[in-house]
């Protein structure tokens, strides 16, 4: 829906993130391996530093490694804030 479209548009603009459009789901699975191949660490660090919750792709089996799952189930204001934080986090990973 509209909320996933918002998240998709934002993710597309972040360098080194690969993302495919969703097919009517409430979730988006961006590939974050170019930023951190360890999706568990990526998820924990994102939560710790920016209070944004994503599920490491590894939770969904071996093919999920290098991905994280974002839920598009909160309102648009919260999603926008989460994407601002996500973007800031990714930018920091690349400059460290």
N, C-alpha and C positions, 0 to 999 in steps of 0.2 A: 504493500500500500504506500501511501504518501510518506509515512515515517521512514520506511525502509529506503524509499527513493532519496530522501534527505541524507540519510547515512551513506548510501551508495555514492551520491554526488560528492560528498565531502571526502570519502575514502579515495575516490578516483583522483583527487587533486594532490594526494600525499605521495611524494616520491618513494619508490621502493615498496609500495603496497600494491599487491595485485588483487583485484576484486571483480567478480562477475555479478551481473544483475540477478536479483532473486526472482524466483517464479512464484510470486504470491505467498511467500513464507514470512514469518515474523523475525527471521534470523538472517544475518549476513555472515559469511565465512571469508574474511580477507586473509590473503597469504602474507604473513609477516616475516617469513624466513630470511629475507634480505636484510632485515633490521636485527632480528635475533632468531637464529635457527631453533632455539629452545623456547617453544611456545609456553611452557610452564613458567619459566623465568619471566618471560614477557608479561604474562598475565599477573603474576605476583607483584612484579615491579610496578606495573600500571596501577594496580590496586593500592599499593603502598604509597606511591608518589602522587597519584592524581585521584584516588578514590573512585576509579572507574572499574566496574566489574565486567570482565570477559571470561569466557570459558576456554581453557586451552584445548586446541583441536585434538590433542593426544587422548583426551577423555572419550573421544568417539572412535578410537582405534588407530592403527598405524598410519592409515591414509590421511588422518587429520593432523599429523605432525607438521609443524611450520605454519599452521593456521590458528586463528582464534575465532570464537563465535561471539557475535554481538547480537543482543536482543533489541528489537525495535519496538518494544512494548510500552515504553513510557511516553509521556507527552512530548510534543515537539520542542518545548523550551528546555526540558531536561536532556533531550537527545542532542540539541544544539550545544548545550554546555558540555555534555560528555564528549562530543566530537572536538570541541575546542581543547579540552584536556588531553584527549587522545593524540591530537595533532602536536600539541606542545610536548608531550611525552616522547613521541617518535622523533621530533626535531632534536630533543635533548640526547636521545640514544645515538644519533648520528654525529653529534658534536663532541661527545665524551671520548 
